Amino acid sequence: MDKKRVIVVTDGDSTAQKAVEEASKNLNLRVISKSGGNPTPCSGKKLLSLIQACPTDPVVVMFDDEGNFNCGKGEHAMEKVMDSEEIEVLGVVAVASNAKDVEGIHPDCSITREGKLVSRPVDKEGEVEKEGHVILEGDTVDILNSFDDDLLIVGIGDVGKMSGKDSCELGAPITTKALEEILKRGGVDGRKEDQD
């Protein structure tokens, strides 16, 4: 059986969910809407069954720790999904927050609130961090450090917000660019439907 390809988004509150759904629609991707919530309402096991049941590939899944700077519900569910032999993680949209006392992660690149691709992390507002600041801080990202170094991580500010620059009314352009970058780097040019 082919592995199901998944794009992980480390945010899931109501604003983020709407933006992720809008951005996914722009790119003809399917979202597991039941993964939206603050915190993530589903267990990793339940999310795996929803991913497998999805008729399209790749699938976008949200995880949210509700501001819990320890390993919260969202990170536990994410770990279960990403550890699964049935899943291939294409990449992670790592969402910055005002989290302090977190390990944070090194993104491969980030999308600024202006839609620019940069090599440094961004903050919650989607502004590029100062020279020498190499860590993206977020409340649902630390668990990513336990996975392979070759895991593709694209940093982004607060999904659906960033002072209105990523609003659904505009088509969630920043989130769309982050998902698009993962598809591009993952070599995904077409979405496939399951064949009967």
Secondary structure, 3 states (H helix, E strand, C coil): CCCEEEEEECCCCHHHHHHHHHHHHHCCCEECHHHCCCCCCCCHHHHHHHHHHCCEECEEEECCCCCCCCCCHHHHHHHHHHHCCCEEEEEEEEECCCCCCCCCECCCEEECCCCCEECCCECCCCCECCCCCCCECCCCCHHHHHCCCCCCEEEECCCCCCCCCCCHHHCCHHHHHHHHHHHHHCCCCCCEECCC
